[in-house]
């Protein structure tokens, strides 16, 4: 394993997984519906996406819906996209799906494969059929980065690379005094809620 200093930037694959027969919970969500394409199609494909890429998927769905593409039997299909935070969607998938405010999707696109793995663990613990497959193709990758105010970042950068090991080391008793800035007090590390946020979950795993 590489030493912490060499792990300056952790790249975690944010794999969008496709899963059949899923339902999305109501609650703290953003619902995105594309404009009607003006055609009557018997087949509707319901897609649920994590919120950060939902607008892109809505645009793609609209382009498809306006096209003249047909399915095998000569009919047509329309794609509808709804959006939900990946953590909330995982909770929803594991909780029975009553009182939903969103349509039942046939395709689920979370931010990261971390969530499909989490759902698989929840399904196993409940003794029910797994809703997510073991393998699926990655359609996008995004970096997980460490951010801080520029003056602090420039001071830390003078000592070399910054990785998760260094972040944990900075959280000791000396804090910013070790950098000649005792007036800045303790070094505080914050992250999003790992139960709901992909970056929060990934940061939690990376620090371990």
Residue, then its C-alpha position, 0 to 999 in steps of 0.5 A: x500500500x502506498x504511503x499516505x503522502x502519495x495518496x494526494x488525490x483519492x479517485x473513487x469510481x462513482x459508478x452509475x448502476x442499473x437495476x430493474x424493478x425498483x421504486x423510489x420513496x417520497x420525502x426529501x427529494x427533487x422530482x424532475x419530469x421532462x416535457x411531454x414529447x407529444x406522442x402517445x406511447x404504450x411503453x413508458x420507461x421510468x428512470x430514477x437518477x441521483x440529483x446531480x445528474x438528473x437535469x442531464x438525463x432529462x435532456x437526453x430523455x427529451x431528445x429520445x422522446x422527440x426522435x422517431x425511434x421505435x421498439x421491436x414490435x414497431x411501437x414507441x417508448x417514452x422515457x420519464x426521469x425522476x430524481x432522488x438523493x442516492x442515500x434517500x433512494x437507498x433507504x427507500x429501496x430497503x423500506x417497502x415503498x409504501x406512500x411514494x410520491x415518485x413513479x416506480x422506476x425500472x432503472x436506478x442510477x445512483x451516484x456511486x456503486x457504493x450505494x448499490x453495495x449498501x443496498x445489497x447488504x441491507x437486502x441480505x440482512x433482511x433475507x430478501x431477494x437482492x435488488x442490485x446485481x454484483x457487476x455492472x458497467x461504469x458510465x462515469x467517474x468523478x474525483x473525490x477531493x479535499x477542499x479548504x480555504x485558500x490561505x490554509x491550503x497554500x500553507x499546507x501545500x508548502x509541506x508537500x502533498x496532502x492526503x487522508x493520512x495528513x488530514x488525520x495527522x493535522x487533527x491532533x492537539x497542536x492544530x494550526x500552531x504546528x504551522x506557525x498559525x496558533x491564532x487559527x486554533x484547532x484543525x477541523x475536518x468536516x464532511x457530509x452525512x455518510x448516510x445520505x451523501x456520496x462524498x460523505x460516504x466516500x470520505x468516511x471509507x477513505x479515512x479508514 
